[in-house]
């Protein structure tokens, strides 16, 4: 096992409690945002947790992976659903890199086309 995700979630929960105590208004706002985002509407909460898990992977957030993997399991997600969701996370992790690489090349080309100016 590379990481103990249950231990990570438990440890982070303690750290988050300390953050909540030190910044109660900010954390109340964060909690309200989370509750509003996860509320079942056009998408059920299970689907939203799978989306959050994919975003956690694409943004490389270990703590987010721990919390949303657990939440997806508690919402009834299956291993097959998680695997399919991970396929989308891989796709979206790579796809945006292609887009930003194209933009970086465009920026370089634009800077290369202009005469260099130097500060005196």
Residue, then its C-alpha position, 0 to 999 in steps of 0.5 A: x500500500x502506497x498511502x493509508x487513505x483512511x489514516x490521511x482522512x482522519x489526520x486531516x479531519x483533525x487539522x481541519x477542525x483546528x482550521x475551523x476553530x481558527x477561521x470560523x467564518x471562512x470555514x462556515x462559508x466553505x461548509x455552506x458552499x460544499x453543502x450547496x454544491x453537493x445538494x441533489x438536484x439535476x445530479x444526485x450526490x453520488x454523481x457529484x462525489x464522483x465528479x469531485x473525485x475526478x477533479x481531485x485526481x486532475x488537480x492532484x489533491x491527496x486530501x481531496x482524493x481521500x475525502x471524496x473517495x470515502x464520500x463516493x463509497x458512502x453515496x453508493x458508488x461502485x468500483x466500476x463507476x470509480x474506474x470510469x470516472x478515473x478514465x475521465x480524470x486522466x483524460x482531463x488531466x492530459x487534455x488541459x495540458x495540451x491546451x495550455x501547451x498550445x497557448x504557451x507556444x502561441x505566447x512564445x511565438x508572439x513574444x518572438x515576433x516582437x523586437x526585444x526591448x530592454x530596460x535602460 
